[in-house]
Amino acid sequence: MAWRDAKASKVRLLLFMASIILGIAAVVSIQLFSTNLKDNIQRQSKALMGADFKIDSKQIPTERAQAIIDSLQPGAYEVNFVSMVVFPKNGGTKLVKVQGLDGNFPFYGDIDTQPTAAAETYQKSGGALVDATLMLQFDMHPGDSIKIGELTIPIAGALKAIPGSTAISTSVAPPVIIPYRYIKATNLLQFGSRKEYQYYYKVQDTVNLKRLQDLLEPELELENADLDTHTSTTNRLGRRYDNVGKFLNLAAFIALLLGCIGIASSVHIYIKEKLKAIAVLKCMGASRLQSFLIFLIQIGGIGIVGGLIGSLIGIGIQELFPYLLKEFLPFDLKITISAQPLIIGVLLGLFMSVLFALLPLLRTWYVSPLDVLRVDENSSQEPPSIRLLVFGAILVFLFLFSFWLIKDATYALAFVAGTMITFAVLALVAMFFAKMVKRFFPKHWSFTARQSLLNLFRPNNQTVVLVVAIGLGTFLISTLYFTKDILLAKAEIGQTSENANIIILDIQPKQRDSVAKSITNKGFPVLKNIPLVTMRMHNINGTSVNELRKDTTHQIRRWILNHEFRTTYRDSLALSEEILEGTWTPEVKQGEPVFISISDNLARDAKLSVGDPVVFNIQGVLMETTVGSIREVDWAQMQLNFSVVFPKGVLEQAPQFNVFTSNIPDEKGSALMQRDLVAQFPNVTIIDLRQVSTLIEDILDQVSWVINFMAFFSIFTGIIVLIGSVRTSKYQRIKESVLLRTLGAKNNQILKISALEYVFLGLLGSLVGIVLALVSSLCLAIFVFKEPFVPSLIPFVVFLPGITILVLAIGLSNIQTVLRSSPLEVLRRES
């Protein structure tokens, strides 16, 4: 009976199946991708670092640290720093990451260059390996020269990849590798220069790496150095991509939920139409169990077949993920297929389709034989206790499944609660709208308008289901666009003359006047001259930093104890700052207590309050200070912000270097000034904020492309649900339309009735979805990004009319049979 009935209703059942196929495809493809990603990270863990372990230090290693480094016998070492380079061939300048390498690095993996031999010969030949994209940008070729500080050397080859780098990280500061012996000749490592020393090791016994790390890390931390193994690095990398995977999983889960809503709504209408047939079967002797199993077998079959098809589609889709995420991955991802996600996909299709169809299916159990004669919409209702039990089972399953995806009970509970709230809001709005139409029904409107409004609240209406399906899809994609605008607004740089768009770093005291004169001679202003003084914390609240490093019970964050702070002194607050506690001290005189201002994140991580003492080590000189105020700092603004600010009158005589800011209205002027400054002062570093902004926008575009790709699953599933729901209502609407034609209604009247109904549904669903997206994005802007919210117009001008037109098109396609045929012919065909 299940097979016979399914053959007679194959079109509707195929639409049920389509509702869940995309959700399963999304979950399976992402599960396969996550499994492959973890396997690749584990398999390539050594190649990601290029060594078994490394020791790094942000300064020249201390005597004790150097003794530990030497005792372990490093196989390779490097110093890296950010600097400007010049291409003498065309005068081009660029901010790069210079890596001075010595030794046979990497021990695992390869340096990928063009020509290939350059990776092996650059050390002996004394050439540089320059980022391949950078060479294309400046039209450079092997054999051309590159000027790094005061050193000019030939380019040995184009650097395509090196262990541990990604396309995103190298786009910020492209790598340039030179032999370590040439670093001194660059004359770039001067006072205040930001640099990092790294020592690489290859060992035979990798089993005891964790024990070595536990033994040496505390000692190295005392010397402001750090030991990192390939396993800990890959664990961090795995956790980073776990977060990406969790987001993608949740996006797939939302698509799956939409499919389940489609199943539930479609089965609800389907079973409703079968109630009389089930009553007839019971009159002929069929038991409750038999009538229930007929339709349970149908839905279970849909779930299994849909899960299988979705799993097969998911296998194909996961091949796209390495392409989508290649910019963010530090290795080439090799795809393999495992059985687990496929089994999960089939079981998920079966379980979720049956679970979400269970409520309408239970009506078959409670159908009475007398329902053959009854014409009561509320007959054959399952008891409230059974309904609550099914709802409870659905919620428990949603929680357990989301917990399995994101491995965090709190987040899983929040996600399920958020999903339920969104569904509830959409459903309540739909029901409220239907009640308002019924209560304030416009009796004086035209016949076609009244008839279309009646369809929104009379029996077999699809108002709630369609509004939920349309609204949720619109909500997801609109939130994406609104959030993207918030992120881009944070990176936006004003182009007024008061705003700096050029930052010049590492200006030595003897260069200040010359650099300032070089800038002003070209007609550009020096907007700010910011002094920078480097220091470390020596004593926090009466306890020395060395004691705190040994004490494992303190609450102070580890970075505070090892960090080299770059501080400044001034007599006023910056535009990006606001006093939260205490009083700002603009200036102190000699002999007076020194009241400093610290950022709120530093106060939180160092457990400092207003009035607490802090002793700083400034190039060997200890200075006692007191926390005078705590500031809120907007770190997102593209300008120099500081964790610690001193008042004037304290640090003027301390060893320091300077940062200038300027505003150059066009890119040509910026390029000329950068070229001249780097030629005169090779040690200075110049950051063009317009280029940084463009880079951030490019990164956000790539991220949003990935998110858009995932949102596609939800939107397309929503469309399938929409088609299924609207097409399911076709069978009820056909009979009504035939009756209207029999009573004398014309084709254009029937067309208008259907058109207005679906226009109302499309407008309501998409409008509610956009409004919900506005509310959620506003909350994100205020509580997460702390930015003003300026919504995008795209959801209003594209999604609102677009989805309404789509709903209208699907709805009108339903009644083409009625319009083309005679009423008697249609009734015979439907029966």
Buried (B, 14 or more C-beta within 10 A) or exposed (E): BBEEBBEEBEEBBBBBBBBBBBBBBBBBBBBBBBBBBBBBBEEBBBBBBBBBBBBBBBBEBBEEBBEBBEEBEBBBBBBBBBBBBBBEBEBBBBBBBBBBBBBEBBBBBBBBBBEEEBBEBBBEBBBBBBBBBBBEEBEBEBEBBBBBBEBBBBBBBBBBBBBBBBBBBBBBBBBBBBBBEBBEBBEBBEEBBBBBBBBBBBBEEBEEBEEBBEEBBEBBBBBBBBBBBBBBBBBEBBEEBBEBBBBBBBBBBBBBBBBBBBBBBBBBBBBBBBBBBBBBBBEEEBEEEBBBBBBBBBBBBBBBBBBBBBBBBBBEBBEEBBEBBBBBBBBEBEBEEEEEBBEBBBEBBBBBBBBBBBBBBBBBBBBBBEBBEBEEEEBBEBEEEBEEBBEEEBBEBBBEBBBEBBEEEEBBEEBBEEBEEBBEBBBEBBBEBBEEBEEEEEEEEEEBBBBBBBBBBBEBBBBBBBBBBBBBBBBBBBBBBBBBBBBBBBBEBEEEEEBBBBBBBBBBEEBBEEBBEBBEEBEBBBBBEBBBBBBBBBBBBEEEBEEBBEEEEBEBBEEBBBBEBBBBBBEEBBEBBEBEBBEBBEEBEEEEEBBBBBBBBBBEBBBBEBEBBBBBBBEEEEBEBBBBBBBBBBEBBBBBBBBBBBBBBBBEEBBBBBBBBBBBEEEEBBBBBBBBBBEEBBBBBBBBBBBBBEBBBEBBEBBBEBBBBBBBBBBBBBBBBBBBBBBBBBBBBBBBBBEBBEEEBEEEBBBBBBBBBBBBBBBBBBBBBBBBBBEBBBEBBEEEBEBEBEBBEBBBEBBBEBBBEBBBEBBBBBBEBBBEBEBEEBBEEEE
